[in-house]
Amino acid sequence: MSEAEKNLRLTKTTCDAVRTTGARFTIWDPELKGFGLRVSATGVKTFVIRYRVGGGRTGVERMHTIGRFGPLTADKARGRAKLALADVAGGGDPQGGRAAARAEMTVAELCDLYLLEGCGTLKPLTVYNDRGRIERHIKPLLGRKRLTQLDRAEVEKFLGAVAAGKTATTEKTKKRGKAVVTGGQGAATRAVALLSSILSFAVSRKLRSDNPAIGVKKFKARKSERFLSPAEIGRLGAALEAMEAQGVHPYGLAIIRLLALTGARRDEIAGLMWSEVDFERGALRLDDSKTGQKVLNLSPGAAAILAGVSQVAGTPYVFPAGKIRAKGDTKGQRSGGEVGAGYYKGVAKVWNHARKSAGLEGVRLHDLRHTFASFGAGGGFGLPVIGALLGHRNSATTARYAHLADDPLRKANDWIGGQIGEALATRSAN
């Protein structure tokens, strides 16, 4: 863009005509000094004013946002800019005033701003969980406090209150659903970790100069890992077969079997799309998972399950929401919405039925992933191989299964000891 083009009277016509160059730039209005249109690298257009605080050329230059073009017309922006610049001429500081007002922002207002502008790179499920912790823990205990009032002592007090169950409640979520909030040390640790992220966001926006949650000693997380034994897996398989004969929803049964056979996370299978299934190479090429894009290999058993699932027209999902026919069902069953409304979300209900039938009370669906890893470690496969199969990016994540690799070491020890024992016995006989 030429220098002449960067000095145009800002009207609806000129603002509409501006196109992004791939880099941020500003067009300054030649008639109203200090009034401009800032264009981001992605094409977002925002009216701004530029001014100095402290007098003359030695003053501190500041940029103040008037509003975004589109919701705000060029004429209205010009009017607001004139008022703001007149305030500057009289010794005012619009940007400084805004910073002062933001310093009086409440924690609840900061949380709302974080959810609106600070979660762009997070997974939808993460945002959903964060919103729940904000509404059920952070806002009830800290929401009314001003940012300037929040210090380390308040954060430590918040940690203790959540751990003690001060936010425990039962609330209605859907027509027939409810959320039971119990608090506890685990909930407290996760709530403070989220609060720290929110305060780091505040620091990045210059709403605070520090993050008082950093350095607060949290409760040690207790790893909840349950590994199913071969006998328990056998009982689970028998329970799934019995449920299949009873006409239980086939998608739920297929998803559980695939989770056991692949070690995948629940939503990686429940939300699987046909475009991600590569039968030719026997793999799932996931476009988006907790750790980004990854490839999961399919065993013959897992591939056979997927091959037995019929594709439904009008949806990209392998297990879509909507009406389907289950074995022995003449009326059809619902999986939570019409076809095209998303993917099947009833696997938790099917899993609860299956684990009770198999006598696996307390076993989580995610424990099938741990079981997959435990069989790999017990079979003598190295941790790097197991990590690759599970899609771990950090080797420390896989290291939790290191103790399970003792089994092949024990076998080796027993074999070597047996060989030496036989040799010693032979010598003694001679």
QUIWOPE-V64628 format. One record per helix or strand of 2 or more residues. SS is the DSSP state (A for helix, B for strand). FROM is the first residue (numbers start at 0). TO is the last residue. If there is no record, write none. Layout:
SS,FROM,TO + SS,FROM,TO
//
This chain:
A,11,16 + B,24,27 + B,34,38 + B,44,52 + A,55,57 + B,59,68 + A,73,88 + A,93,102 + A,106,116 + A,123,141 + A,146,148 + A,151,162 + B,168,171 + B,177,180 + A,184,203 + A,229,244 + A,249,261 + A,265,269 + A,273,275 + B,276,277 + B,282,285 + B,293,296 + A,299,306 + B,322,323 + B,332,333 + A,346,356 + A,366,377 + A,382,389 + A,394,428
//
